[in-house]
Amino acid sequence: MSLNKIIELLGSNSDSLLKHECKTIKNNEIHHPGGDFVDRIFKDSNRNSQVLRNLDAIYNHGRLAGTGYVSILPVDQGIEHSGGASFAPNPIYFDPENIVKLAIEGQCNAVASTFGVLGNIARKYAHKIPFIVKINHNEFLTYPNKFDQIMFGSVEDAWNMGAAAVGATIYYGSDESARQIVEVAEAFEYAHELGMATVLWCYLRNPEFKKAGVDYHNSADLTGQANHLGVTIQADIIKQKLPTNNGGYNALNFGKTHKKVYSDLTTDHPIDLCRYQVANCYMGRVGLINSGGESKGASDMADAVTTAVINKRAGGHGLISGRKAFQKPMKDGVELLNAIQDVYLSPEITIA
């Protein structure tokens, strides 16, 4: 996809997104992605050689290999949202093999899915594309629904199927978050011991995070702190939703923050808000990938490209986009994944 096509998809926001310069947390204050990222950042860490090899395998697979950016296909929504909600628009993805085929055809860096999906086809595909095995889920059949992530298998099982990494979710702010933090921290420690990398879905869940008609689940300050908790338990990659607003701490009137978060470190610009998320990932020492979000149909391509531009210019490491890709014919899903990758391959789109 050419730069002109990217500009066309960005529409009226193109100048604002492509010409913006971050004057909050500046370009030279963060650690940039790059082909040498794993060696430059992680060689001095406590990660062992096997972890570095698997992390490097993720960063050096697919169309974005060697760039320091990643494009990951996540398909855990069959559990997180239900199989019907996820796959009814395109029932071929009830079959685990088609999930992996989409990731391979889309030239992704990795495929992230459940024990069942990846275990079912592991012998055929684990050596062909890096597996990220999601080890916990919100089973979402309990009524009334609750915000809890429970373990669906063991770290050792993920290792046995040849996974390059394990993934997990923590619902920060939920009633069960303290237990989830302990469980995931222990799981990540064991994953590192076995030589696998770790990816954390850092999500917020609490009905009180909505105030006066405004939803602060995706506020830059609260998601930034979720990221900071995630890197504290030694996630190697952080998955987070793109910020949609700011000021969650002030509106909810809890916890501690500082006025400079809002006066000096952020503005209302989406790239500056995402830059604050990057800053909370140890100034980019841990890669931030933003989620692609739900499929909305005709606007999916433009929405995905816009998210990719914001993430890249903020200093993030890529996108993890699922429903926008698999809830449509495979050819169209591949096209969308490749469009996301084109943003990261474009030399004209730089870190703000």
N, C-alpha and C positions, 0 to 999 in steps of 0.2 A: 504494500500500500504506500503510495507516494505521500509526501508531506502535504501536497495540495488536497489530497483526499482526506487526510487527517484534519486539516483546517476546515474543510467542508463539513465533516461530521461534528466538529466542535461548534460550528455555527457562530452565533453572535458572541459566544464566550471565547473565541479563538485568541483574540489579542490579549484579553485579560489573563488567560492561562499560559500562553506561549511567551509573552513578553514580561511577565511578572518577575520582579527581583525581591527575594526575601531580605528584609532589613531587620527582621526580628532576631532569629537565630541564623547567623550568616552561613553562606556556602562553605567557607573555609573553616568553620567550626565543627562540621560533622565529618564522619568517616564515609567516604564515597564508595559505592559499589564498584567493582572492576574485576577483571579476569584473575587478579592475584588476591582477591578478597580473603579467601580461606587461609592462605598462607600469611598474608599481611596482618590479619586480625587474630586468627585462632591458633597460630603456631606457638604463641607465648601463653596460651590459656592452659587450663587443667584438662582439656579434652585429650584423650589418648589418640594414638595414631590411627586406630580403626575408625574412630568418630570422624577424624579429619578426612579419611579416605571416603567415607560414606557421604559426608557433607559436600566434599569436592565432586563426588559422583552426581549429586543433585544439581550443583551449579554448572556442571560440564556435560549435561545431557540435553538433547533436543536442539531446537532452532536457536535458543539463546545461549547455547554452550559457550563458555569463555568470556561472557560479557559481564558477569557479576549480577545478572538479573535472572529471575525465574518466572515461569508460567506453569502453574500447577492446576491440574483438573481435580477438584474435590467432589466425590459423590458419596457422602454419608447421609444425604437428606432422606433416604429411604427409612432411616431410623429417626432422625431428628425431626422430620416433618410428616412421615408416613410414606409407604411405597406408592399408594394411590396418588397422593398430592404431588409426588416427585415425578413418577414415571407414566402416569396416565396420558400426559401430552405426547409421549413418545415411548410406547411400551417395549421397544427393543432393549431398553436399558434396564428392564427387570433381569436381563441376562448379564451376569458379571463380565463375560468376555467382551461384550460391546462397549462397556465402560473403559476397559483397558485399550481396546482398539481405537476409541475416540482419542484417548490421550496420546497414543502412538501416532495416529494419523495427523493429529494436531501438533505434533512435534513438541510436546510439553517436556518440561524438565523432570516431572514426576507425576504419579497418580496417587491421590489420597482417598482411601475408602475404608470400609469396615473389615473386621476379621473374616466375615463370611465371604464377602466379595473377592478380596485379594487371596484368601486361602483357597478358594474354589478353583482358581486358575494359576496358582503360584508356580507350579513346576513348568508351565508353558511360558510364563511372562516375567518372572521375577528377575531374570538376567537380561531382559530386553528393555526395561524401563524401571527406574527407581520406584520402589513401593514406600509409601508413608501409611502405616497402619494406624487407624484411629482406635485407641484403646478404651475410650469411654464415650458414653452417649446419654442423652436424655431420652428415655424409652417412650415417652409421649403417648402411652396408652392408658396410664393411670388416670382415673377420673375422681375429683377434678385434677387438671394438669398441675404439675409441680415443676419447679426449676431445680432439677438435680441431675448431675452427671454421675453415672455409676460405671464401674469397670465391667467391660464385656469380655475380657480375656486377659492373658498375661503378656508381659513384656517378652518373656522367653518364647512364647508362641509366635510373636511377631518376628523375633530373631530367627526361629526355625524355618519360617517361610521365606527367608531371604530379604527381609525388609531393610531398606537403607535408613529408615527413620520411623519413629513412632510419633503420633499426633494425639493431642488431648485437648479437651475444653475445660476451662474453669469459668463458672458463672459467678464472677465477683459481685458482691453485694447481696447474693441470695442467702437464704437461711442456712444452706449447707456449704457455703463457700469455704469455711475454715477446714472442714473435712476434705473437701476437694483439693485444696492447696496442699495438704499433707500427703494425700494419696498420689497426686500428680508429681509432687517433688520427689517422693520415694521412687516412683516409676521412672522418672527422668534420670535419677541417679543410677538406677539399675540399667537403663537403656545405654547410658554413656559407658558404664562398666563393660557391657557386652559389645560396645563399639558402634551403636546406632546414634544418629542425630535425633534431635527433638524439636517438634513444632508445636506451639501452643496457640490455641484459639482463645484469645483474651476477651471474653464477652461479659457484659454487664446485665444483670437480671434482678430487678426489684421494682415492684409496682409503685413504690414511693419515688422513683426516679422520674416520674412524670408530675409536673407541677404547673398549675394555671394553664393547662392545655398545651404545654410544651414538653416534649419527650427528650430527656437528657441522657438517654442510654448511649447516644452516639456523640456526646459533647466532647470536645477536644481535651478538656482538662480531666474529665473522668476516665475517658479511654486512655489518655496518656498515663494516668496513674495505674490503670490495669496493665498496660504494657510494662510499666516499671516493676510491678509485682511479678510479671511473667519472666522478665530477664533475671530477676532475683532468684528464681528457682532454676535458672540455667537453661532456659529455652534457647535453642540455637537460631530459630526463626520464629517471629511473632506474627500471627494472623490477627488482623483487627479490621473492623468496619471503618470506612472513611468517615471522618467527622462531618456532622451536619449542622452543628451549632457549638456554642461554648458557654461557660459560666455555670456549669452544673453544680460546682461546690457552693457558689454564692446563692443560687436559686434554692437548693435543698437545705442550705444552712447547716451543714454538718462537715466533720473532718477539718483538715487544715490546708490552706492554700496561701498564696501571697498575691498582693495586688499587682506585682510586676508580671505575673503570668499573663495578665490581661492587658496591661499597659505597655509592656516591653517585649514579651515573648510570643505574643499572638496578635493577629488582627482578624477581621472578618473574612479575609481572603482564604479560599479553600486550601491553597498551597501552604500558607502560613499555619493553618490549623493542622494540616497533616505533618508539617515540619515539627510541630510540637510533639506529635506522636513519635516521630523519628528520634527526637531528642531524648525522650523517655526510654528509648531502646539503647541506652548508653551512647548517645550521640551517633547512632548508626553502626555501632560495633556489632549489634545484633540486627539482622535484616528484618525490616518491616514489610510484610505483604498485606495488601488490602483485599477484602473480599469483593466479589463481583456483584453480589446481591441477586434478588429474584429476577426472573424473566418477565419483562413487560411487553414483549412482542416486538412491534415495529421499531421501537427506540433502543433495542438491546445493543446494537452495534455502536451507536453514538454514545450511549451510556457507558459501555465498556471502555471505549477509547478515551472518553473524558476522565474516567477513574484512573486509567493507566497514565495519562498525562499528569494528573495531579500527583499521583504516587511517585512517578519518576522525578518530576521537578522538585518534589519535596525531599528527595533523597532516599526514597523507599527502594525495595528490591524486586517489586513485581506484583503480579495479581494472582489470586487463587479464585478462579471463576468456574462455577459448576452449572447452575440451572440455566444460565443464559446460553450455555453450549449444549447441554444434553436434552433440553426440552424442545428441541427442534431437530429436523433431519440431520444425519451425521455430516453431510456435505456442508450444510450451513453452520453447524457447530464448529467444524474445522476452520471455516472461513472466519468465524468470530475469534477463535483462539489465535489464529494467525494475525488478525488485525491488532489484537492486544500486543502480540510480540513485535509487530512492526513499529509500535511506539517506542519500545525499548531498543530497537535496532536503528532507529533514526538518529543520526549524529546531530541533526539540527535541533532536536529536543533535548535540552541540557538541564542540569540541576540548577534550580533558581538561586 
